[in-house]
Amino acid sequence: MGQARRSGPLEEYLSSLALSLEGQLDPALEANGIYTPLGCVARAALLEQIGADLEAAVRDHMLQGVPRPLAEQRAVEQFGPAPLLGRDLLVARRRDAVEAWQRGRDSIWWWTEPLVPVVTVCGAVFLAALAPALSLVAGIAAEPQLGTLAVALVPLVGGILVGVSESLAGDIDLRSHR
Amino acid sequence: MARAETAAHGASGDLPSGTTPALVLSVLGDGPLHGYGLAKEIERRSGGFFTGSWGSLYPALQRLESDGLIEGVWEPYPPGGKRRRRVYRLTPQGRSAAKQAAGRWRQFALRILQVIGHGDDAAQPLLGSKRA
């Protein structure tokens, strides 16, 4: 890795593996906001690790008198098909997300999952709209003489609640697109 | 020679599904190793039987590492060299998981032998020693 060398079975194997690690595991996952391709650092680490182990395998074959091209061919055969290895590595790295997604698909309530953020935002907006009136009624009921104070507090409380609901809606939006 | 025997018997050399974590934990119990070293050690201990698809080790290593049963560290090779390889060792949790896995697989193998080795002369000494 990192140094120029001729193209051979080893380089082809690692290129194919790199491509697999950039791929999406299942298009249905993407529709649900789960992105399985690994980050470039994680990909580079895996490729370095497997490249080093492949080199060790090649060296073992060469010590037995096998010429380098044939030794590389044998080593990559021993490691199995690169796309399959890449897919298994993606599954292993994204296990939590994939398992959660599969659990969701197995449940009869899977279709309600996309509705959760919508219902939460609607609830937050409804509360924010209702809160000023409620605080006004509560203020007058608690202290009729200081009703003017309650009225003055309405914009403040309303503003706070609207701000909270907006930040909550922003969080939910970010989470669903992560 | 062992490889020739395997080929002669037409047996598969791939690691059976679900066995890899137990094999990895067991081999790492004897000391740290890198992925290729693990594959070679599993092949050696199995008398050359498990020779195929070494790539299947890496997803298992990823899972065991994320479960905290093993830890991987980058070590330069050759010592002092610029290149690195990832060496794995058992964590304390991994050590206890290795013991549990070994116990489970011994029981499992014994029960399988009891079922399929019933009346098999070759299996009787193994079953007899366990019964005793």
Interface residues (C-beta under 8 A of the other chain):
Chain A: A45 L46 E48 Q49 I50 A52 D53 L54 A56 A57 D60 Q78 F79 G80 P81 A82 L84 L85 D88 L89 V91 A92 R93 R95
Chain B: H34 G35 Y36 G37 A39 K40 T51 G52 S53 W54 G55 S56 Y58 P59 A60 Q62 R63 S66 Y77 R83 R84 R85 R86
